Amino acid sequence: MDALDGALAASDRQRLMAHLETCADCRAGWETLSVLEGLLASPPVQRPAPGFPGRVDARIARFESQRRTLVGGLILLGAAAALCLLAVPALLNGRNPIEAYGAFLQTMVDIVSYGAFLSYKLVSALLLVFDALAGSVDVPLVNLLTYVVGTVLAVVAWRRSLTSQRIRAGTGRNGR
């Protein structure tokens, strides 16, 4: 390969050529490699199919349009949610907006704190389950968690590869 790449010293190249004159097997291999090197050195240039740039531009424009629509919808949804947060408490029980909003905020704090407490309990329960599993099969908890996380990451990577293959094949979720 060094001789084909031109990286072989002159004396070594002379010995190689002398050997190739006397050895038919090596000469056949050398000729095959030389032809292959010639083919790989100048690969043919592939031109895109007719209309390809236009299709790519149309697809990019469609994606940008969908993105703008999504962002606009999210902004509209956020504005509507903000208005609801301001208006709903004022309409509750005929109280003034400051009182109603204070009660509303207290309710939201209660819901968030209960959610945090529930999350803590759920994580504690999961750790107990993992600890019990690890104790029953003589596998340290760290190894068990590593396997679980690795499995989840593998499934996520597999799912992403399927999605990217579908996109490369020109089909989205709706089959277009």
MIMILO-575076 format. One record per residue: residue number from 0; x, y, z of N, C-alpha, C in turn. Coordinates in pm, whole numbers, always signed. Each point is the difference from the previous one (the first is absolute). Layout:
<nodes>
> NUM  X  Y  Z  X  Y  Z  X  Y  Z
...
</nodes>
This chain:
<nodes>
> 0  +83  -119  +0  -83  +119  +0  +87  +125  +0
> 1  +116  -5  +71  +90  +116  -1  +51  +26  -142
> 2  +25  -106  -77  +48  +18  -137  -109  +65  -85
> 3  -125  -40  +19  -109  +60  -75  -19  +146  +37
> 4  +23  +32  +127  -15  +138  +47  +121  +86  -30
> 5  +108  -62  -50  +123  +75  -30  +80  +32  +125
> 6  -22  -73  +106  +67  +27  +127  +112  -100  +27
> 7  +32  -85  -94  +102  -103  +18  +136  +55  -44
> 8  +104  -29  +78  +134  +45  -34  +44  -63  -133
> 9  +92  +67  -70  +43  -46  -133  +59  -140  +5
> 10  +82  -29  +100  +62  -133  +8  -105  -108  +25
> 11  -96  +31  +88  -106  -97  +28  -89  -19  -123
> 12  -23  +105  -75  -81  -11  -121  +70  -89  -103
> 13  +134  +14  -14  +75  -84  -93  -10  -147  +40
> 14  +11  -28  +131  -12  -140  +46  -141  -54  -28
> 15  -102  +85  +21  -138  -42  -28  -17  -34  -147
> 16  +48  +86  -88  -14  -24  -143  +75  -126  -43
> 17  +118  -21  +59  +77  -121  -32  -77  -123  +44
> 18  -64  +6  +115  -77  -115  +48  -122  -24  -88
> 19  -65  +108  -42  -119  -15  -84  +33  -63  -135
> 20  +123  +19  -50  +41  -61  -127  +12  -151  +12
> 21  +28  -50  +120  +23  -144  +17  -119  -73  +63
> 22  -94  +74  +66  -111  -65  +73  -133  +33  -67
> 23  -61  -101  -61  -125  +20  -74  -117  +36  +94
> 24  -6  -63  +117  -109  +27  +94  +4  +146  +47
> 25  +118  +47  +41  +13  +138  +48  -25  +98  -115
> 26  +44  -34  -122  -20  +87  -114  -150  +14  -30
> 27  -76  -110  +11  -144  +5  -22  -68  +89  +106
> 28  +43  -15  +124  -54  +85  +107  +35  +145  -23
> 29  +125  +27  -44  +45  +136  -27  -82  +64  -112
> 30  -26  -77  -105  -78  +54  -111  -144  +30  +42
> 31  -57  -87  +81  -136  +23  +50  -5  +125  +86
> 32  +97  +14  +91  +4  +119  +85  +24  +127  -81
> 33  +82  -9  -104  +27  +116  -85  -128  +45  -71
> 34  -75  -95  -54  -126  +34  -68  -98  +60  +100
> 35  -12  -62  +116  -90  +50  +103  +40  +140  +46
> 36  +128  +23  +19  +49  +132  +39  -35  +104  -107
> 37  +12  -38  -126  -36  +91  -108  -148  +34  +0
> 38  -83  -98  +29  -145  +24  +5  -38  +91  +117
> 39  +66  -23  +114  -33  +79  +118  +60  +140  -6
> 40  +105  +17  -76  +65  +131  -7  -85  +101  -76
> 41  -81  -45  -91  -83  +93  -77  -145  -51  -6
> 42  -72  +12  +113  -139  -48  -1  -87  +88  -90
> 43  -100  -59  -62  -88  +80  -86  -83  +97  +85
> 44  -24  +117  -53  -79  +101  +69  -148  -27  -30
> 45  -76  -12  +106  -144  -24  -17  -73  +133  -2
> 46  -83  +19  -95  -82  +121  -11  -135  -29  +67
> 47  -57  +101  +64  -131  -22  +60  -106  -21  -108
> 48  -104  -68  +39  -110  -27  -92  -64  +133  -42
> 49  -59  +3  -118  -67  +123  -45  -107  +43  +100
> 50  -2  +126  +33  -100  +53  +91  +34  -15  +147
> 51  +112  -65  +32  +36  -23  +140  +16  +130  +78
> 52  +75  +99  -50  +13  +124  +78  -134  +67  +27
> 53  -89  -3  -96  -133  +59  +20  -79  -73  +107
> 54  +10  -134  +1  -71  -78  +102  +56  +29  +138
> 55  +132  +13  +9  +62  +32  +130  -45  +138  +47
> 56  +3  +98  -90  -45  +135  +37  -145  +0  +44
> 57  -86  -73  -69  -142  -7  +37  -17  -65  +137
> 58  +77  -104  +27  -9  -68  +129  +46  +91  +113
> 59  +108  +75  -24  +49  +94  +102  -104  +108  +24
> 60  -61  +53  -106  -103  +103  +14  -119  -54  +79
> 61  -41  -124  -29  -112  -61  +71  +34  -17  +149
> 62  +123  -43  +28  +43  -17  +139  +0  +135  +73
> 63  +52  +103  -64  +4  +133  +62  -142  +51  +24
> 64  -91  -23  -93  -138  +42  +16  -65  -71  +119
> 65  +24  -130  +12  -54  -77  +112  +58  +50  +132
> 66  +130  +31  -1  +65  +49  +122  -59  +134  +41
> 67  -18  +91  -96  -59  +130  +32  -142  -17  +53
> 68  -77  -90  -59  -136  -24  +47  +1  -53  +143
> 69  +90  -93  +28  +10  -58  +133  +40  +106  +102
> 70  +101  +79  -32  +45  +105  +93  -113  +100  +24
> 71  -68  +41  -106  -112  +93  +15  -110  -59  +87
> 72  -31  -127  -20  -102  -66  +82  +41  -7  +146
> 73  +127  -30  +25  +48  -6  +138  -5  +137  +67
> 74  +34  +104  -75  -8  +136  +55  -145  +34  +32
> 75  -91  -33  -90  -142  +25  +22  -51  -78  +121
> 76  +42  -125  +12  -40  -82  +114  +53  +57  +130
> 77  +126  +45  -1  +58  +61  +119  -73  +127  +40
> 78  -35  +83  -98  -74  +123  +29  -137  -33  +58
> 79  -67  -98  -57  -131  -39  +52  +11  -54  +143
> 80  +105  -79  +26  +20  -52  +136  +27  +114  +98
> 81  +80  +98  -42  +27  +115  +87  -128  +76  +30
> 82  -83  +21  -101  -128  +69  +23  -89  -79  +95
> 83  +0  -132  -16  -81  -83  +90  +52  +11  +143
> 84  +132  +0  +17  +56  +12  +134  -39  +132  +65
> 85  -13  +103  -81  -38  +131  +55  -150  +13  +19
> 86  -79  -57  -90  -144  +23  +2  -76  -98  +90
> 87  +39  -127  +0  -78  -101  +72  -8  +29  +149
> 88  +109  +32  +67  -14  +26  +143  -90  +119  +31
> 89  +2  +100  -89  -83  +118  +24  -148  -34  -9
> 90  -32  -102  -75  -140  -39  -16  -47  -94  +110
> 91  +92  -50  +80  -38  -96  +103  -62  +69  +120
> 92  -114  -44  +39  -66  +40  +125  -23  +149  +14
> 93  +3  +74  -105  -30  +143  +8  +100  +82  +79
> 94  +115  -55  +33  +100  +76  +76  +76  +93  -92
> 95  +73  +94  +57  +80  +87  -84  +119  -80  -56
> 96  +60  +48  -109  +104  -77  -67  +120  -32  +89
> 97  +39  +87  +89  +117  -25  +85  -28  -117  +94
> 98  -116  +0  +63  -35  -110  +90  -12  -133  -76
> 99  -71  +3  -113  -23  -122  -78  +132  -53  -55
> 100  +83  +91  -47  +127  -45  -56  +90  -57  +108
> 101  -4  +60  +120  +80  -53  +111  -44  -142  +35
> 102  -132  -21  +7  -51  -135  +29  +36  -97  -112
> 103  -7  +49  -122  +35  -84  -115  +148  -41  +8
> 104  +86  +99  +30  +143  -30  +12  +26  -98  +114
> 105  -70  +15  +112  +18  -92  +112  -41  -142  -42
> 106  -108  -11  -76  -43  -131  -49  +106  -59  -93
> 107  +56  +83  -87  +105  -48  -91  +123  -45  +78
> 108  +39  +74  +104  +115  -39  +84  -30  -132  +68
> 109  -121  -17  +49  -38  -127  +63  +10  -115  -99
> 110  -48  +22  -123  +5  -106  -102  +144  -35  -33
> 111  +85  +101  -18  +140  -25  -35  +71  -71  +115
> 112  -26  +44  +125  +68  -64  +114  -48  -144  +16
> 113  -129  -25  -22  -50  -138  +6  +62  -84  -111
> 114  +15  +59  -121  +64  -72  -110  +145  -33  +32
> 115  +71  +94  +62  +138  -26  +39  +7  -111  +104
> 116  -91  +6  +99  -5  -104  +102  -30  -136  -61
> 117  -95  -3  -92  -36  -125  -67  +117  -52  -82
> 118  +71  +89  -69  +118  -41  -78  +107  -58  +91
> 119  +21  +63  +115  +99  -50  +96  -37  -141  +46
> 120  -126  -20  +32  -46  -132  +44  +16  -104  -112
> 121  -30  +39  -122  +13  -91  -113  +147  -41  -20
> 122  +90  +97  +6  +142  -30  -16  +47  -89  +114
> 123  -45  +29  +122  +37  -84  +114  -47  -144  -20
> 124  -122  -15  -48  -54  -134  -24  +80  -72  -109
> 125  +35  +72  -106  +80  -62  -106  +137  -42  +52
> 126  +61  +83  +83  +130  -37  +58  -12  -124  +88
> 127  -110  -10  +75  -21  -121  +81  -15  -124  -88
> 128  -73  +16  -111  -18  -113  -92  +134  -40  -61
> 129  +77  +98  -45  +132  -30  -57  +91  -64  +103
> 130  -6  +50  +122  +84  -56  +106  -39  -144  +28
> 131  -132  -27  +2  -47  -136  +23  +43  -92  -115
> 132  -13  +50  -123  +43  -80  -115  +149  -26  +3
> 133  +76  +102  +34  +145  -15  +4  +41  -99  +108
> 134  -71  +3  +114  +32  -93  +108  -38  -142  -32
> 135  -103  -16  -83  -46  -136  -28  +83  -69  -107
> 136  +70  +74  -83  +78  -64  -106  +149  +26  +15
> 137  +41  +48  +116  +141  +27  +29  +64  +91  -104
> 138  -73  +100  -44  +53  +101  -93  -5  +133  +73
> 139  +110  +74  +7  -3  +130  +68  -102  +94  -65
> 140  -57  +87  +80  -102  +93  -46  +51  +88  -114
> 141  +124  +42  +9  +58  +84  -104  +1  -75  -133
> 142  +36  -126  +0  +1  -79  -123  -142  -15  -56
> 143  -95  -25  +88  -138  -15  -44  -50  +129  -63
> 144  +26  +113  +65  -41  +129  -56  +70  +27  -132
> 145  +127  -39  -9  +74  +19  -124  -64  -81  -113
> 146  -40  -122  +29  -65  -82  -102  -133  +62  -42
> 147  -78  +48  +97  -129  +60  -31  +19  +125  -86
> 148  +91  +87  +40  +25  +123  -76  +53  -34  -139
> 149  +91  -97  -8  +53  -42  -130  -108  -53  -91
> 150  -92  -78  +56  -110  -53  -79  -90  +112  -51
> 151  -32  +95  +87  -84  +113  -40  +69  +80  -110
> 152  +129  +26  +16  +74  +76  -102  +5  -77  -133
> 153  +16  -132  +8  +3  -80  -122  -135  +7  -73
> 154  -109  -6  +76  -133  +9  -61  -20  +137  -63
> 155  +45  +105  +69  -13  +136  -55  +82  +13  -128
> 156  +124  -52  +1  +85  +7  -120  -63  -79  -114
> 157  -55  -117  +31  -64  -82  -102  -119  +75  -60
> 158  -79  +63  +86  -118  +74  -46  +42  +117  -89
> 159  +106  +70  +40  +47  +113  -81  +53  -48  -134
> 160  +67  -116  -1  +52  -49  -128  -114  -39  -92
> 161  -107  -56  +55  -116  -32  -84  -61  +126  -57
> 162  -10  +105  +82  -56  +126  -45  +87  +61  -109
> 163  +132  -1  +21  +89  +60  -100  +0  -82  -128
> 164  -14  -132  +10  -8  -82  -121  -127  +31  -77
> 165  -109  +22  +74  -127  +31  -64  +9  +135  -70
> 166  +68  +97  +63  +15  +132  -60  +89  -9  -124
> 167  +112  -76  +9  +88  -15  -115  -70  -70  -114
> 168  -91  -91  +32  -74  -73  -105  -109  +86  -61
> 169  -25  +117  +60  -100  +91  -56  -140  -22  +53
> 170  -10  -74  +112  -132  -19  +57  +1  +53  +142
> 171  -105  +71  +34  -14  +50  +135  -96  -90  +77
> 172  -51  +51  +108  -94  -79  +81  -129  -29  -75
> 173  -38  +91  -89  -127  -18  -70  +16  -72  -133
> 174  +121  -54  -29  +19  -81  -119  +31  +77  -126
> 175  +13  +134  +11  +32  +80  -118  +148  +15  -16
</nodes>
